[in-house]
Amino acid sequence: MQQDIDVLVHEVGPRDGLQSIKTVFPTGAKLEWIKAEAAAGVPQIQVGSFVRPDLLPQMADSAEVVKEAIRIPGLTVSALVPNLKGAENAIAAGAHQIGVVMSVSEAHNKSNVNRTVDESLEGFRQIVECRNAADPQRKTVISGGLATSFGCTISGPVPVADVMRRAEQLLKLGADRLSVADTVGFANPKQVRDLFDELFRTVGADVAVGAHFHDTRGLGLANAYAAVEAGVRELDSCLGGLGGCPYAPGASGNIVTEDLVFMLEAMGLRTGVDLDALLEVRELMERHLEGEPTQGTFVTAGPPLGFVPASAA
Ligand SMILES: [Zn+2]
């Protein structure tokens, strides 16, 4: 992490946002968005997902986007990979970080990727092996993602002990860092605080841990706050809260990047992001959206009188 920031904001809009909307973004428009958001100070952007193009046409240009994005000075470029083939392609394209996600919930993992969680862990092991062979200096960071850590749409509550066990297994298999996700927007702030407290006790406070929240039930920012209080220093978010859940019409997507940056900066936590510039990027992104809904409150309310962002202080 850069020296001059306290919390790393990881923009996931070009992946999580775009993959759940209808409008197909041309490659050039994605790159324009990514470049502008990096220029606004966002230090890390998830630019795509190396899935089969026939499954997700939105992500078909991910290799091309990664190859261009890694030329942006200072930007950490991350990509999601569902399997070994995706990992090979992402590493070959030059992604700085690859995110490999599995669900803690057996039922969710089965319905999502048709594998048991143990089978997904074996897949993860192969991806680490592939990275170590292709990149002996291990410059490509592997993030082990734990989806449905706060609840599952199929099986309901997910035991904290299961999250801990899977986190320990991922680290043992070679994950460089962890990402804990409330994939379906079930979490509440107390649950978040308790889970991350337990996680840092289990894996150690020095392990880099990111958090991924959806605002499905209006608790996204409250959950982000609880995660920061517990010691999490990396948060995923989407510009304009783009996206949502294809199975829940009207449900909102990830927490909104500009609202998150405002909250952190107002709390005295430096993100390195320029809020005015970020709103311009939001406008630029919206020009390509063809009526897709966006979220967020900072965009209409603006800053309170006398607001001084921590990054500017
Ligand atoms: Zn998500």
Residues whose N, C-alpha, C, O or C-beta is under 5 A from the ligand:
A	BS01	ZN	D16 T183
